[in-house]
Amino acid sequence: MTLKRFLGASALCAAIALPALADDDPAIAARQGQFKLFSHNFAVLGGMAQGRVDYDAEAAQTAADNLFHLTRVDQGRLWPEGTDSASVEGTRASPDIWDDLDDFVAKFGALQEAAETMQEVAGTGADEMRAGVGAMGQTCQACHEAYRDEAS
């Protein structure tokens, strides 16, 4: 076997043996993008709730509106089996999601409800917005504790 063929065969074997990368999977890239947008908007509200940023009713309402709409994106194509952290490098989605999909869906439903409440109160006052941030944060934490693996 020539060196060229050996290297080619070795590269092919390595490619087959290595786990897939999250960047290569459009579903993972889309859901990670969704959560980046979610985090970007939640940070606006969190900054106000923590007093790091002055309360601004218009900015709070815009962020809450965005969060509401982000939680309404159909999730069906974003979570195909085999896109978990045990199967793919670069994702923190625990395989437990697919083991208890009903609970995962229920937790996402709680997030949707919290986003709806946030949308209703964000622009009405700082205290109301703070309460909404707390409730929404709890839904995030509950899901992360159950279904997000630690960073590798």
NUNUTI-684017 format. One record per residue: residue number from 1; x, y, z negated of N, C-alpha, C in turn. Coordinates in steps of 0.05 Angstrom, whole numbers, plus 5000, padded with zeros to 4 digits. Layout:
REM NUNUTI-684017
+-----+------+------+------+------+------+------+------+------+------+
|   i |  n.x |  n.y |  n.z | ca.x | ca.y | ca.z |  c.x |  c.y |  c.z |
+-----+------+------+------+------+------+------+------+------+------+
| NUM |    X |    Y |    Z |    X |    Y |    Z |    X |    Y |    Z |
...
+-----+------+------+------+------+------+------+------+------+------+
***
This chain:
REM NUNUTI-684017
+-----+------+------+------+------+------+------+------+------+------+
|   i |  n.x |  n.y |  n.z | ca.x | ca.y | ca.z |  c.x |  c.y |  c.z |
+-----+------+------+------+------+------+------+------+------+------+
|   1 | 5017 | 4977 | 5000 | 5000 | 5000 | 5000 | 5018 | 5025 | 5000 |
|   2 | 5012 | 5043 | 5017 | 5028 | 5067 | 5018 | 5021 | 5086 | 4995 |
|   3 | 5039 | 5104 | 4989 | 5034 | 5123 | 4967 | 5009 | 5140 | 4972 |
|   4 | 5005 | 5147 | 4997 | 4982 | 5164 | 5004 | 4956 | 5149 | 4999 |
|   5 | 4955 | 5123 | 5006 | 4931 | 5107 | 5001 | 4927 | 5102 | 4971 |
|   6 | 4949 | 5097 | 4957 | 4948 | 5093 | 4928 | 4937 | 5117 | 4914 |
|   7 | 4947 | 5141 | 4921 | 4937 | 5165 | 4908 | 4908 | 5170 | 4915 |
|   8 | 4901 | 5165 | 4940 | 4873 | 5168 | 4948 | 4854 | 5149 | 4933 |
|   9 | 4862 | 5124 | 4930 | 4846 | 5105 | 4915 | 4845 | 5112 | 4886 |
|  10 | 4867 | 5121 | 4875 | 4868 | 5129 | 4847 | 4849 | 5153 | 4842 |
|  11 | 4849 | 5172 | 4860 | 4832 | 5195 | 4857 | 4802 | 5187 | 4858 |
|  12 | 4796 | 5169 | 4876 | 4769 | 5160 | 4879 | 4760 | 5145 | 4853 |
|  13 | 4777 | 5128 | 4843 | 4770 | 5114 | 4818 | 4766 | 5133 | 4795 |
|  14 | 4783 | 5153 | 4793 | 4781 | 5173 | 4772 | 4755 | 5188 | 4774 |
|  15 | 4747 | 5195 | 4798 | 4723 | 5210 | 4803 | 4698 | 5194 | 4795 |
|  16 | 4699 | 5168 | 4800 | 4677 | 5150 | 4794 | 4675 | 5146 | 4764 |
|  17 | 4699 | 5143 | 4751 | 4700 | 5137 | 4722 | 4693 | 5161 | 4705 |
|  18 | 4700 | 5185 | 4713 | 4695 | 5209 | 4697 | 4665 | 5215 | 4696 |
|  19 | 4656 | 5225 | 4673 | 4628 | 5233 | 4672 | 4624 | 5257 | 4690 |
|  20 | 4599 | 5260 | 4699 | 4592 | 5283 | 4716 | 4596 | 5308 | 4700 |
|  21 | 4598 | 5331 | 4713 | 4601 | 5356 | 4700 | 4575 | 5371 | 4702 |
|  22 | 4568 | 5386 | 4681 | 4543 | 5401 | 4681 | 4541 | 5421 | 4704 |
|  23 | 4564 | 5432 | 4711 | 4564 | 5452 | 4733 | 4554 | 5440 | 4759 |
|  24 | 4557 | 5413 | 4762 | 4549 | 5400 | 4787 | 4519 | 5393 | 4788 |
|  25 | 4505 | 5396 | 4766 | 4477 | 5388 | 4765 | 4460 | 5413 | 4764 |
|  26 | 4443 | 5417 | 4785 | 4427 | 5441 | 4786 | 4407 | 5443 | 4763 |
|  27 | 4397 | 5421 | 4753 | 4378 | 5422 | 4730 | 4391 | 5432 | 4705 |
|  28 | 4415 | 5423 | 4700 | 4430 | 5432 | 4676 | 4437 | 5461 | 4679 |
|  29 | 4447 | 5469 | 4703 | 4454 | 5497 | 4707 | 4429 | 5515 | 4704 |
|  30 | 4407 | 5507 | 4713 | 4382 | 5523 | 4711 | 4374 | 5525 | 4682 |
|  31 | 4373 | 5503 | 4667 | 4364 | 5506 | 4639 | 4384 | 5521 | 4622 |
|  32 | 4410 | 5518 | 4628 | 4430 | 5534 | 4613 | 4427 | 5564 | 4620 |
|  33 | 4420 | 5570 | 4645 | 4415 | 5597 | 4653 | 4391 | 5608 | 4639 |
|  34 | 4370 | 5592 | 4636 | 4346 | 5600 | 4622 | 4353 | 5607 | 4593 |
|  35 | 4368 | 5590 | 4580 | 4375 | 5595 | 4552 | 4394 | 5618 | 4549 |
|  36 | 4411 | 5624 | 4569 | 4428 | 5648 | 4567 | 4410 | 5673 | 4569 |
|  37 | 4390 | 5673 | 4586 | 4372 | 5695 | 4588 | 4355 | 5697 | 4562 |
|  38 | 4348 | 5675 | 4551 | 4334 | 5674 | 4526 | 4351 | 5687 | 4504 |
|  39 | 4376 | 5679 | 4502 | 4394 | 5690 | 4482 | 4398 | 5720 | 4486 |
|  40 | 4401 | 5728 | 4510 | 4406 | 5756 | 4517 | 4383 | 5773 | 4507 |
|  41 | 4358 | 5764 | 4511 | 4335 | 5779 | 4502 | 4330 | 5777 | 4472 |
|  42 | 4335 | 5754 | 4461 | 4332 | 5750 | 4432 | 4352 | 5767 | 4416 |
|  43 | 4375 | 5771 | 4428 | 4396 | 5788 | 4415 | 4386 | 5817 | 4411 |
|  44 | 4371 | 5827 | 4430 | 4359 | 5854 | 4427 | 4342 | 5855 | 4402 |
|  45 | 4324 | 5836 | 4399 | 4306 | 5835 | 4376 | 4321 | 5829 | 4351 |
|  46 | 4340 | 5811 | 4352 | 4356 | 5804 | 4328 | 4372 | 5828 | 4318 |
|  47 | 4384 | 5843 | 4336 | 4399 | 5866 | 4329 | 4382 | 5887 | 4314 |
|  48 | 4357 | 5890 | 4324 | 4339 | 5909 | 4311 | 4330 | 5897 | 4284 |
|  49 | 4324 | 5872 | 4283 | 4314 | 5859 | 4258 | 4336 | 5861 | 4236 |
|  50 | 4361 | 5858 | 4244 | 4383 | 5859 | 4225 | 4392 | 5888 | 4219 |
|  51 | 4381 | 5907 | 4232 | 4388 | 5935 | 4227 | 4414 | 5944 | 4241 |
|  52 | 4425 | 5927 | 4258 | 4450 | 5935 | 4273 | 4443 | 5954 | 4295 |
|  53 | 4418 | 5954 | 4304 | 4409 | 5971 | 4325 | 4383 | 5984 | 4315 |
|  54 | 4379 | 6010 | 4321 | 4354 | 6023 | 4313 | 4331 | 6010 | 4327 |
|  55 | 4309 | 6008 | 4313 | 4284 | 5997 | 4325 | 4275 | 6015 | 4348 |
|  56 | 4270 | 6003 | 4370 | 4260 | 6018 | 4394 | 4237 | 6001 | 4404 |
|  57 | 4212 | 6012 | 4401 | 4188 | 5996 | 4408 | 4188 | 5988 | 4437 |
|  58 | 4197 | 6005 | 4455 | 4197 | 5998 | 4484 | 4217 | 5976 | 4490 |
|  59 | 4241 | 5978 | 4479 | 4261 | 5957 | 4484 | 4253 | 5930 | 4471 |
|  60 | 4241 | 5932 | 4447 | 4231 | 5908 | 4434 | 4209 | 5894 | 4450 |
|  61 | 4191 | 5910 | 4460 | 4169 | 5899 | 4476 | 4180 | 5886 | 4502 |
|  62 | 4198 | 5900 | 4515 | 4210 | 5888 | 4539 | 4223 | 5862 | 4534 |
|  63 | 4239 | 5860 | 4513 | 4253 | 5835 | 4506 | 4232 | 5814 | 4499 |
|  64 | 4212 | 5821 | 4484 | 4191 | 5801 | 4477 | 4176 | 5792 | 4501 |
|  65 | 4170 | 5810 | 4519 | 4156 | 5802 | 4544 | 4173 | 5783 | 4560 |
|  66 | 4199 | 5789 | 4562 | 4217 | 5770 | 4576 | 4218 | 5743 | 4563 |
|  67 | 4219 | 5742 | 4536 | 4220 | 5717 | 4522 | 4194 | 5701 | 4527 |
|  68 | 4172 | 5715 | 4526 | 4146 | 5701 | 4531 | 4147 | 5688 | 4559 |
|  69 | 4156 | 5703 | 4579 | 4156 | 5692 | 4606 | 4177 | 5670 | 4610 |
|  70 | 4199 | 5673 | 4596 | 4220 | 5652 | 4598 | 4209 | 5625 | 4586 |
|  71 | 4193 | 5627 | 4565 | 4183 | 5602 | 4553 | 4160 | 5591 | 4570 |
|  72 | 4151 | 5605 | 4590 | 4129 | 5595 | 4607 | 4140 | 5582 | 4633 |
|  73 | 4166 | 5583 | 4637 | 4178 | 5570 | 4660 | 4173 | 5539 | 4657 |
|  74 | 4163 | 5527 | 4678 | 4158 | 5498 | 4678 | 4184 | 5483 | 4672 |
|  75 | 4184 | 5467 | 4652 | 4208 | 5453 | 4643 | 4211 | 5425 | 4656 |
|  76 | 4192 | 5416 | 4671 | 4192 | 5389 | 4682 | 4216 | 5381 | 4697 |
|  77 | 4227 | 5399 | 4713 | 4250 | 5392 | 4730 | 4277 | 5399 | 4716 |
|  78 | 4276 | 5412 | 4693 | 4300 | 5420 | 4679 | 4312 | 5399 | 4661 |
|  79 | 4297 | 5378 | 4655 | 4306 | 5358 | 4636 | 4305 | 5330 | 4647 |
|  80 | 4317 | 5324 | 4670 | 4316 | 5296 | 4680 | 4333 | 5278 | 4662 |
|  81 | 4325 | 5253 | 4660 | 4341 | 5234 | 4645 | 4369 | 5233 | 4657 |
|  82 | 4389 | 5228 | 4640 | 4416 | 5226 | 4649 | 4430 | 5253 | 4649 |
|  83 | 4418 | 5274 | 4638 | 4431 | 5300 | 4637 | 4436 | 5308 | 4608 |
|  84 | 4443 | 5288 | 4592 | 4448 | 5292 | 4564 | 4479 | 5293 | 4559 |
|  85 | 4487 | 5300 | 4535 | 4515 | 5302 | 4529 | 4531 | 5276 | 4530 |
|  86 | 4517 | 5254 | 4528 | 4531 | 5228 | 4529 | 4536 | 5220 | 4558 |
|  87 | 4521 | 5232 | 4577 | 4523 | 5225 | 4605 | 4538 | 5246 | 4621 |
|  88 | 4537 | 5271 | 4612 | 4548 | 5293 | 4628 | 4565 | 5311 | 4610 |
|  89 | 4588 | 5318 | 4620 | 4605 | 5337 | 4606 | 4595 | 5365 | 4611 |
|  90 | 4595 | 5381 | 4590 | 4588 | 5409 | 4593 | 4560 | 5416 | 4585 |
|  91 | 4546 | 5397 | 4572 | 4519 | 5402 | 4562 | 4518 | 5394 | 4533 |
|  92 | 4501 | 5408 | 4518 | 4497 | 5401 | 4490 | 4470 | 5388 | 4485 |
|  93 | 4456 | 5381 | 4506 | 4430 | 5368 | 4503 | 4435 | 5339 | 4493 |
|  94 | 4424 | 5334 | 4469 | 4427 | 5308 | 4456 | 4411 | 5287 | 4471 |
|  95 | 4422 | 5262 | 4472 | 4406 | 5240 | 4484 | 4380 | 5235 | 4468 |
|  96 | 4379 | 5245 | 4443 | 4355 | 5242 | 4427 | 4331 | 5255 | 4439 |
|  97 | 4335 | 5275 | 4457 | 4312 | 5288 | 4470 | 4296 | 5267 | 4484 |
|  98 | 4309 | 5249 | 4499 | 4294 | 5230 | 4516 | 4285 | 5206 | 4499 |
|  99 | 4296 | 5203 | 4475 | 4287 | 5182 | 4457 | 4261 | 5190 | 4443 |
| 100 | 4257 | 5216 | 4439 | 4233 | 5225 | 4426 | 4222 | 5250 | 4441 |
| 101 | 4216 | 5246 | 4466 | 4207 | 5267 | 4483 | 4182 | 5281 | 4473 |
| 102 | 4164 | 5267 | 4460 | 4140 | 5279 | 4449 | 4147 | 5301 | 4429 |
| 103 | 4166 | 5295 | 4411 | 4174 | 5314 | 4390 | 4188 | 5338 | 4403 |
| 104 | 4205 | 5332 | 4423 | 4219 | 5354 | 4437 | 4199 | 5373 | 4450 |
| 105 | 4179 | 5361 | 4463 | 4158 | 5378 | 4476 | 4143 | 5393 | 4455 |
| 106 | 4137 | 5381 | 4432 | 4123 | 5395 | 4411 | 4139 | 5419 | 4400 |
| 107 | 4165 | 5415 | 4397 | 4183 | 5436 | 4388 | 4184 | 5459 | 4409 |
| 108 | 4184 | 5452 | 4434 | 4183 | 5473 | 4455 | 4156 | 5487 | 4454 |
| 109 | 4135 | 5473 | 4449 | 4109 | 5485 | 4446 | 4108 | 5505 | 4423 |
| 110 | 4121 | 5498 | 4401 | 4123 | 5517 | 4378 | 4139 | 5542 | 4386 |
| 111 | 4159 | 5539 | 4402 | 4174 | 5562 | 4413 | 4156 | 5579 | 4430 |
| 112 | 4140 | 5567 | 4447 | 4122 | 5582 | 4464 | 4102 | 5598 | 4447 |
| 113 | 4092 | 5586 | 4426 | 4073 | 5600 | 4408 | 4087 | 5623 | 4394 |
| 114 | 4111 | 5619 | 4384 | 4126 | 5640 | 4371 | 4132 | 5663 | 4390 |
| 115 | 4138 | 5656 | 4415 | 4143 | 5677 | 4436 | 4118 | 5693 | 4441 |
| 116 | 4095 | 5679 | 4441 | 4070 | 5693 | 4446 | 4064 | 5712 | 4423 |
| 117 | 4068 | 5703 | 4398 | 4064 | 5721 | 4375 | 4084 | 5744 | 4376 |
| 118 | 4109 | 5738 | 4383 | 4129 | 5760 | 4386 | 4120 | 5781 | 4406 |
| 119 | 4110 | 5772 | 4428 | 4101 | 5790 | 4449 | 4078 | 5808 | 4438 |
| 120 | 4061 | 5797 | 4421 | 4039 | 5812 | 4410 | 4047 | 5833 | 4390 |
| 121 | 4070 | 5829 | 4376 | 4077 | 5847 | 4354 | 4102 | 5863 | 4358 |
| 122 | 4119 | 5856 | 4377 | 4145 | 5869 | 4380 | 4144 | 5899 | 4382 |
| 123 | 4125 | 5909 | 4397 | 4124 | 5938 | 4401 | 4107 | 5953 | 4381 |
| 124 | 4096 | 5939 | 4361 | 4078 | 5952 | 4342 | 4091 | 5963 | 4317 |
| 125 | 4116 | 5955 | 4312 | 4130 | 5965 | 4289 | 4153 | 5947 | 4281 |
| 126 | 4172 | 5959 | 4267 | 4196 | 5944 | 4260 | 4190 | 5921 | 4241 |
| 127 | 4173 | 5924 | 4222 | 4167 | 5903 | 4203 | 4153 | 5879 | 4217 |
| 128 | 4135 | 5886 | 4235 | 4121 | 5864 | 4249 | 4140 | 5849 | 4267 |
| 129 | 4158 | 5865 | 4280 | 4178 | 5852 | 4298 | 4197 | 5835 | 4282 |
| 130 | 4205 | 5844 | 4258 | 4223 | 5828 | 4241 | 4210 | 5801 | 4234 |
| 131 | 4185 | 5801 | 4227 | 4171 | 5777 | 4220 | 4170 | 5758 | 4244 |
| 132 | 4166 | 5769 | 4268 | 4165 | 5753 | 4292 | 4193 | 5741 | 4298 |
| 133 | 4214 | 5756 | 4294 | 4241 | 5746 | 4298 | 4246 | 5723 | 4279 |
| 134 | 4238 | 5725 | 4254 | 4242 | 5704 | 4235 | 4228 | 5678 | 4244 |
| 135 | 4203 | 5681 | 4252 | 4188 | 5657 | 4260 | 4199 | 5645 | 4285 |
| 136 | 4208 | 5662 | 4304 | 4219 | 5651 | 4329 | 4246 | 5637 | 4323 |
| 137 | 4262 | 5650 | 4306 | 4287 | 5638 | 4298 | 4284 | 5611 | 4285 |
| 138 | 4263 | 5607 | 4270 | 4258 | 5581 | 4257 | 4252 | 5560 | 4278 |
| 139 | 4237 | 5567 | 4299 | 4231 | 5547 | 4319 | 4256 | 5540 | 4334 |
| 140 | 4273 | 5559 | 4339 | 4299 | 5554 | 4353 | 4316 | 5535 | 4336 |
| 141 | 4318 | 5541 | 4310 | 4335 | 5525 | 4292 | 4324 | 5497 | 4290 |
| 142 | 4298 | 5493 | 4288 | 4287 | 5466 | 4286 | 4294 | 5449 | 4310 |
| 143 | 4293 | 5460 | 4334 | 4300 | 5445 | 4358 | 4330 | 5440 | 4359 |
| 144 | 4345 | 5461 | 4353 | 4375 | 5458 | 4355 | 4384 | 5436 | 4335 |
| 145 | 4373 | 5436 | 4311 | 4382 | 5416 | 4291 | 4376 | 5388 | 4301 |
| 146 | 4354 | 5385 | 4314 | 4345 | 5358 | 4323 | 4358 | 5350 | 4350 |
| 147 | 4361 | 5369 | 4368 | 4366 | 5361 | 4396 | 4390 | 5375 | 4409 |
| 148 | 4406 | 5390 | 4395 | 4430 | 5402 | 4407 | 4454 | 5391 | 4394 |
| 149 | 4472 | 5380 | 4409 | 4497 | 5369 | 4399 | 4516 | 5391 | 4394 |
| 150 | 4536 | 5386 | 4377 | 4557 | 5406 | 4372 | 4573 | 5409 | 4397 |
| 151 | 4585 | 5432 | 4400 | 4603 | 5438 | 4423 | 4626 | 5418 | 4423 |
| 152 | 4633 | 5409 | 4446 | 4655 | 5390 | 4448 | 4681 | 5404 | 4452 |
+-----+------+------+------+------+------+------+------+------+------+
***
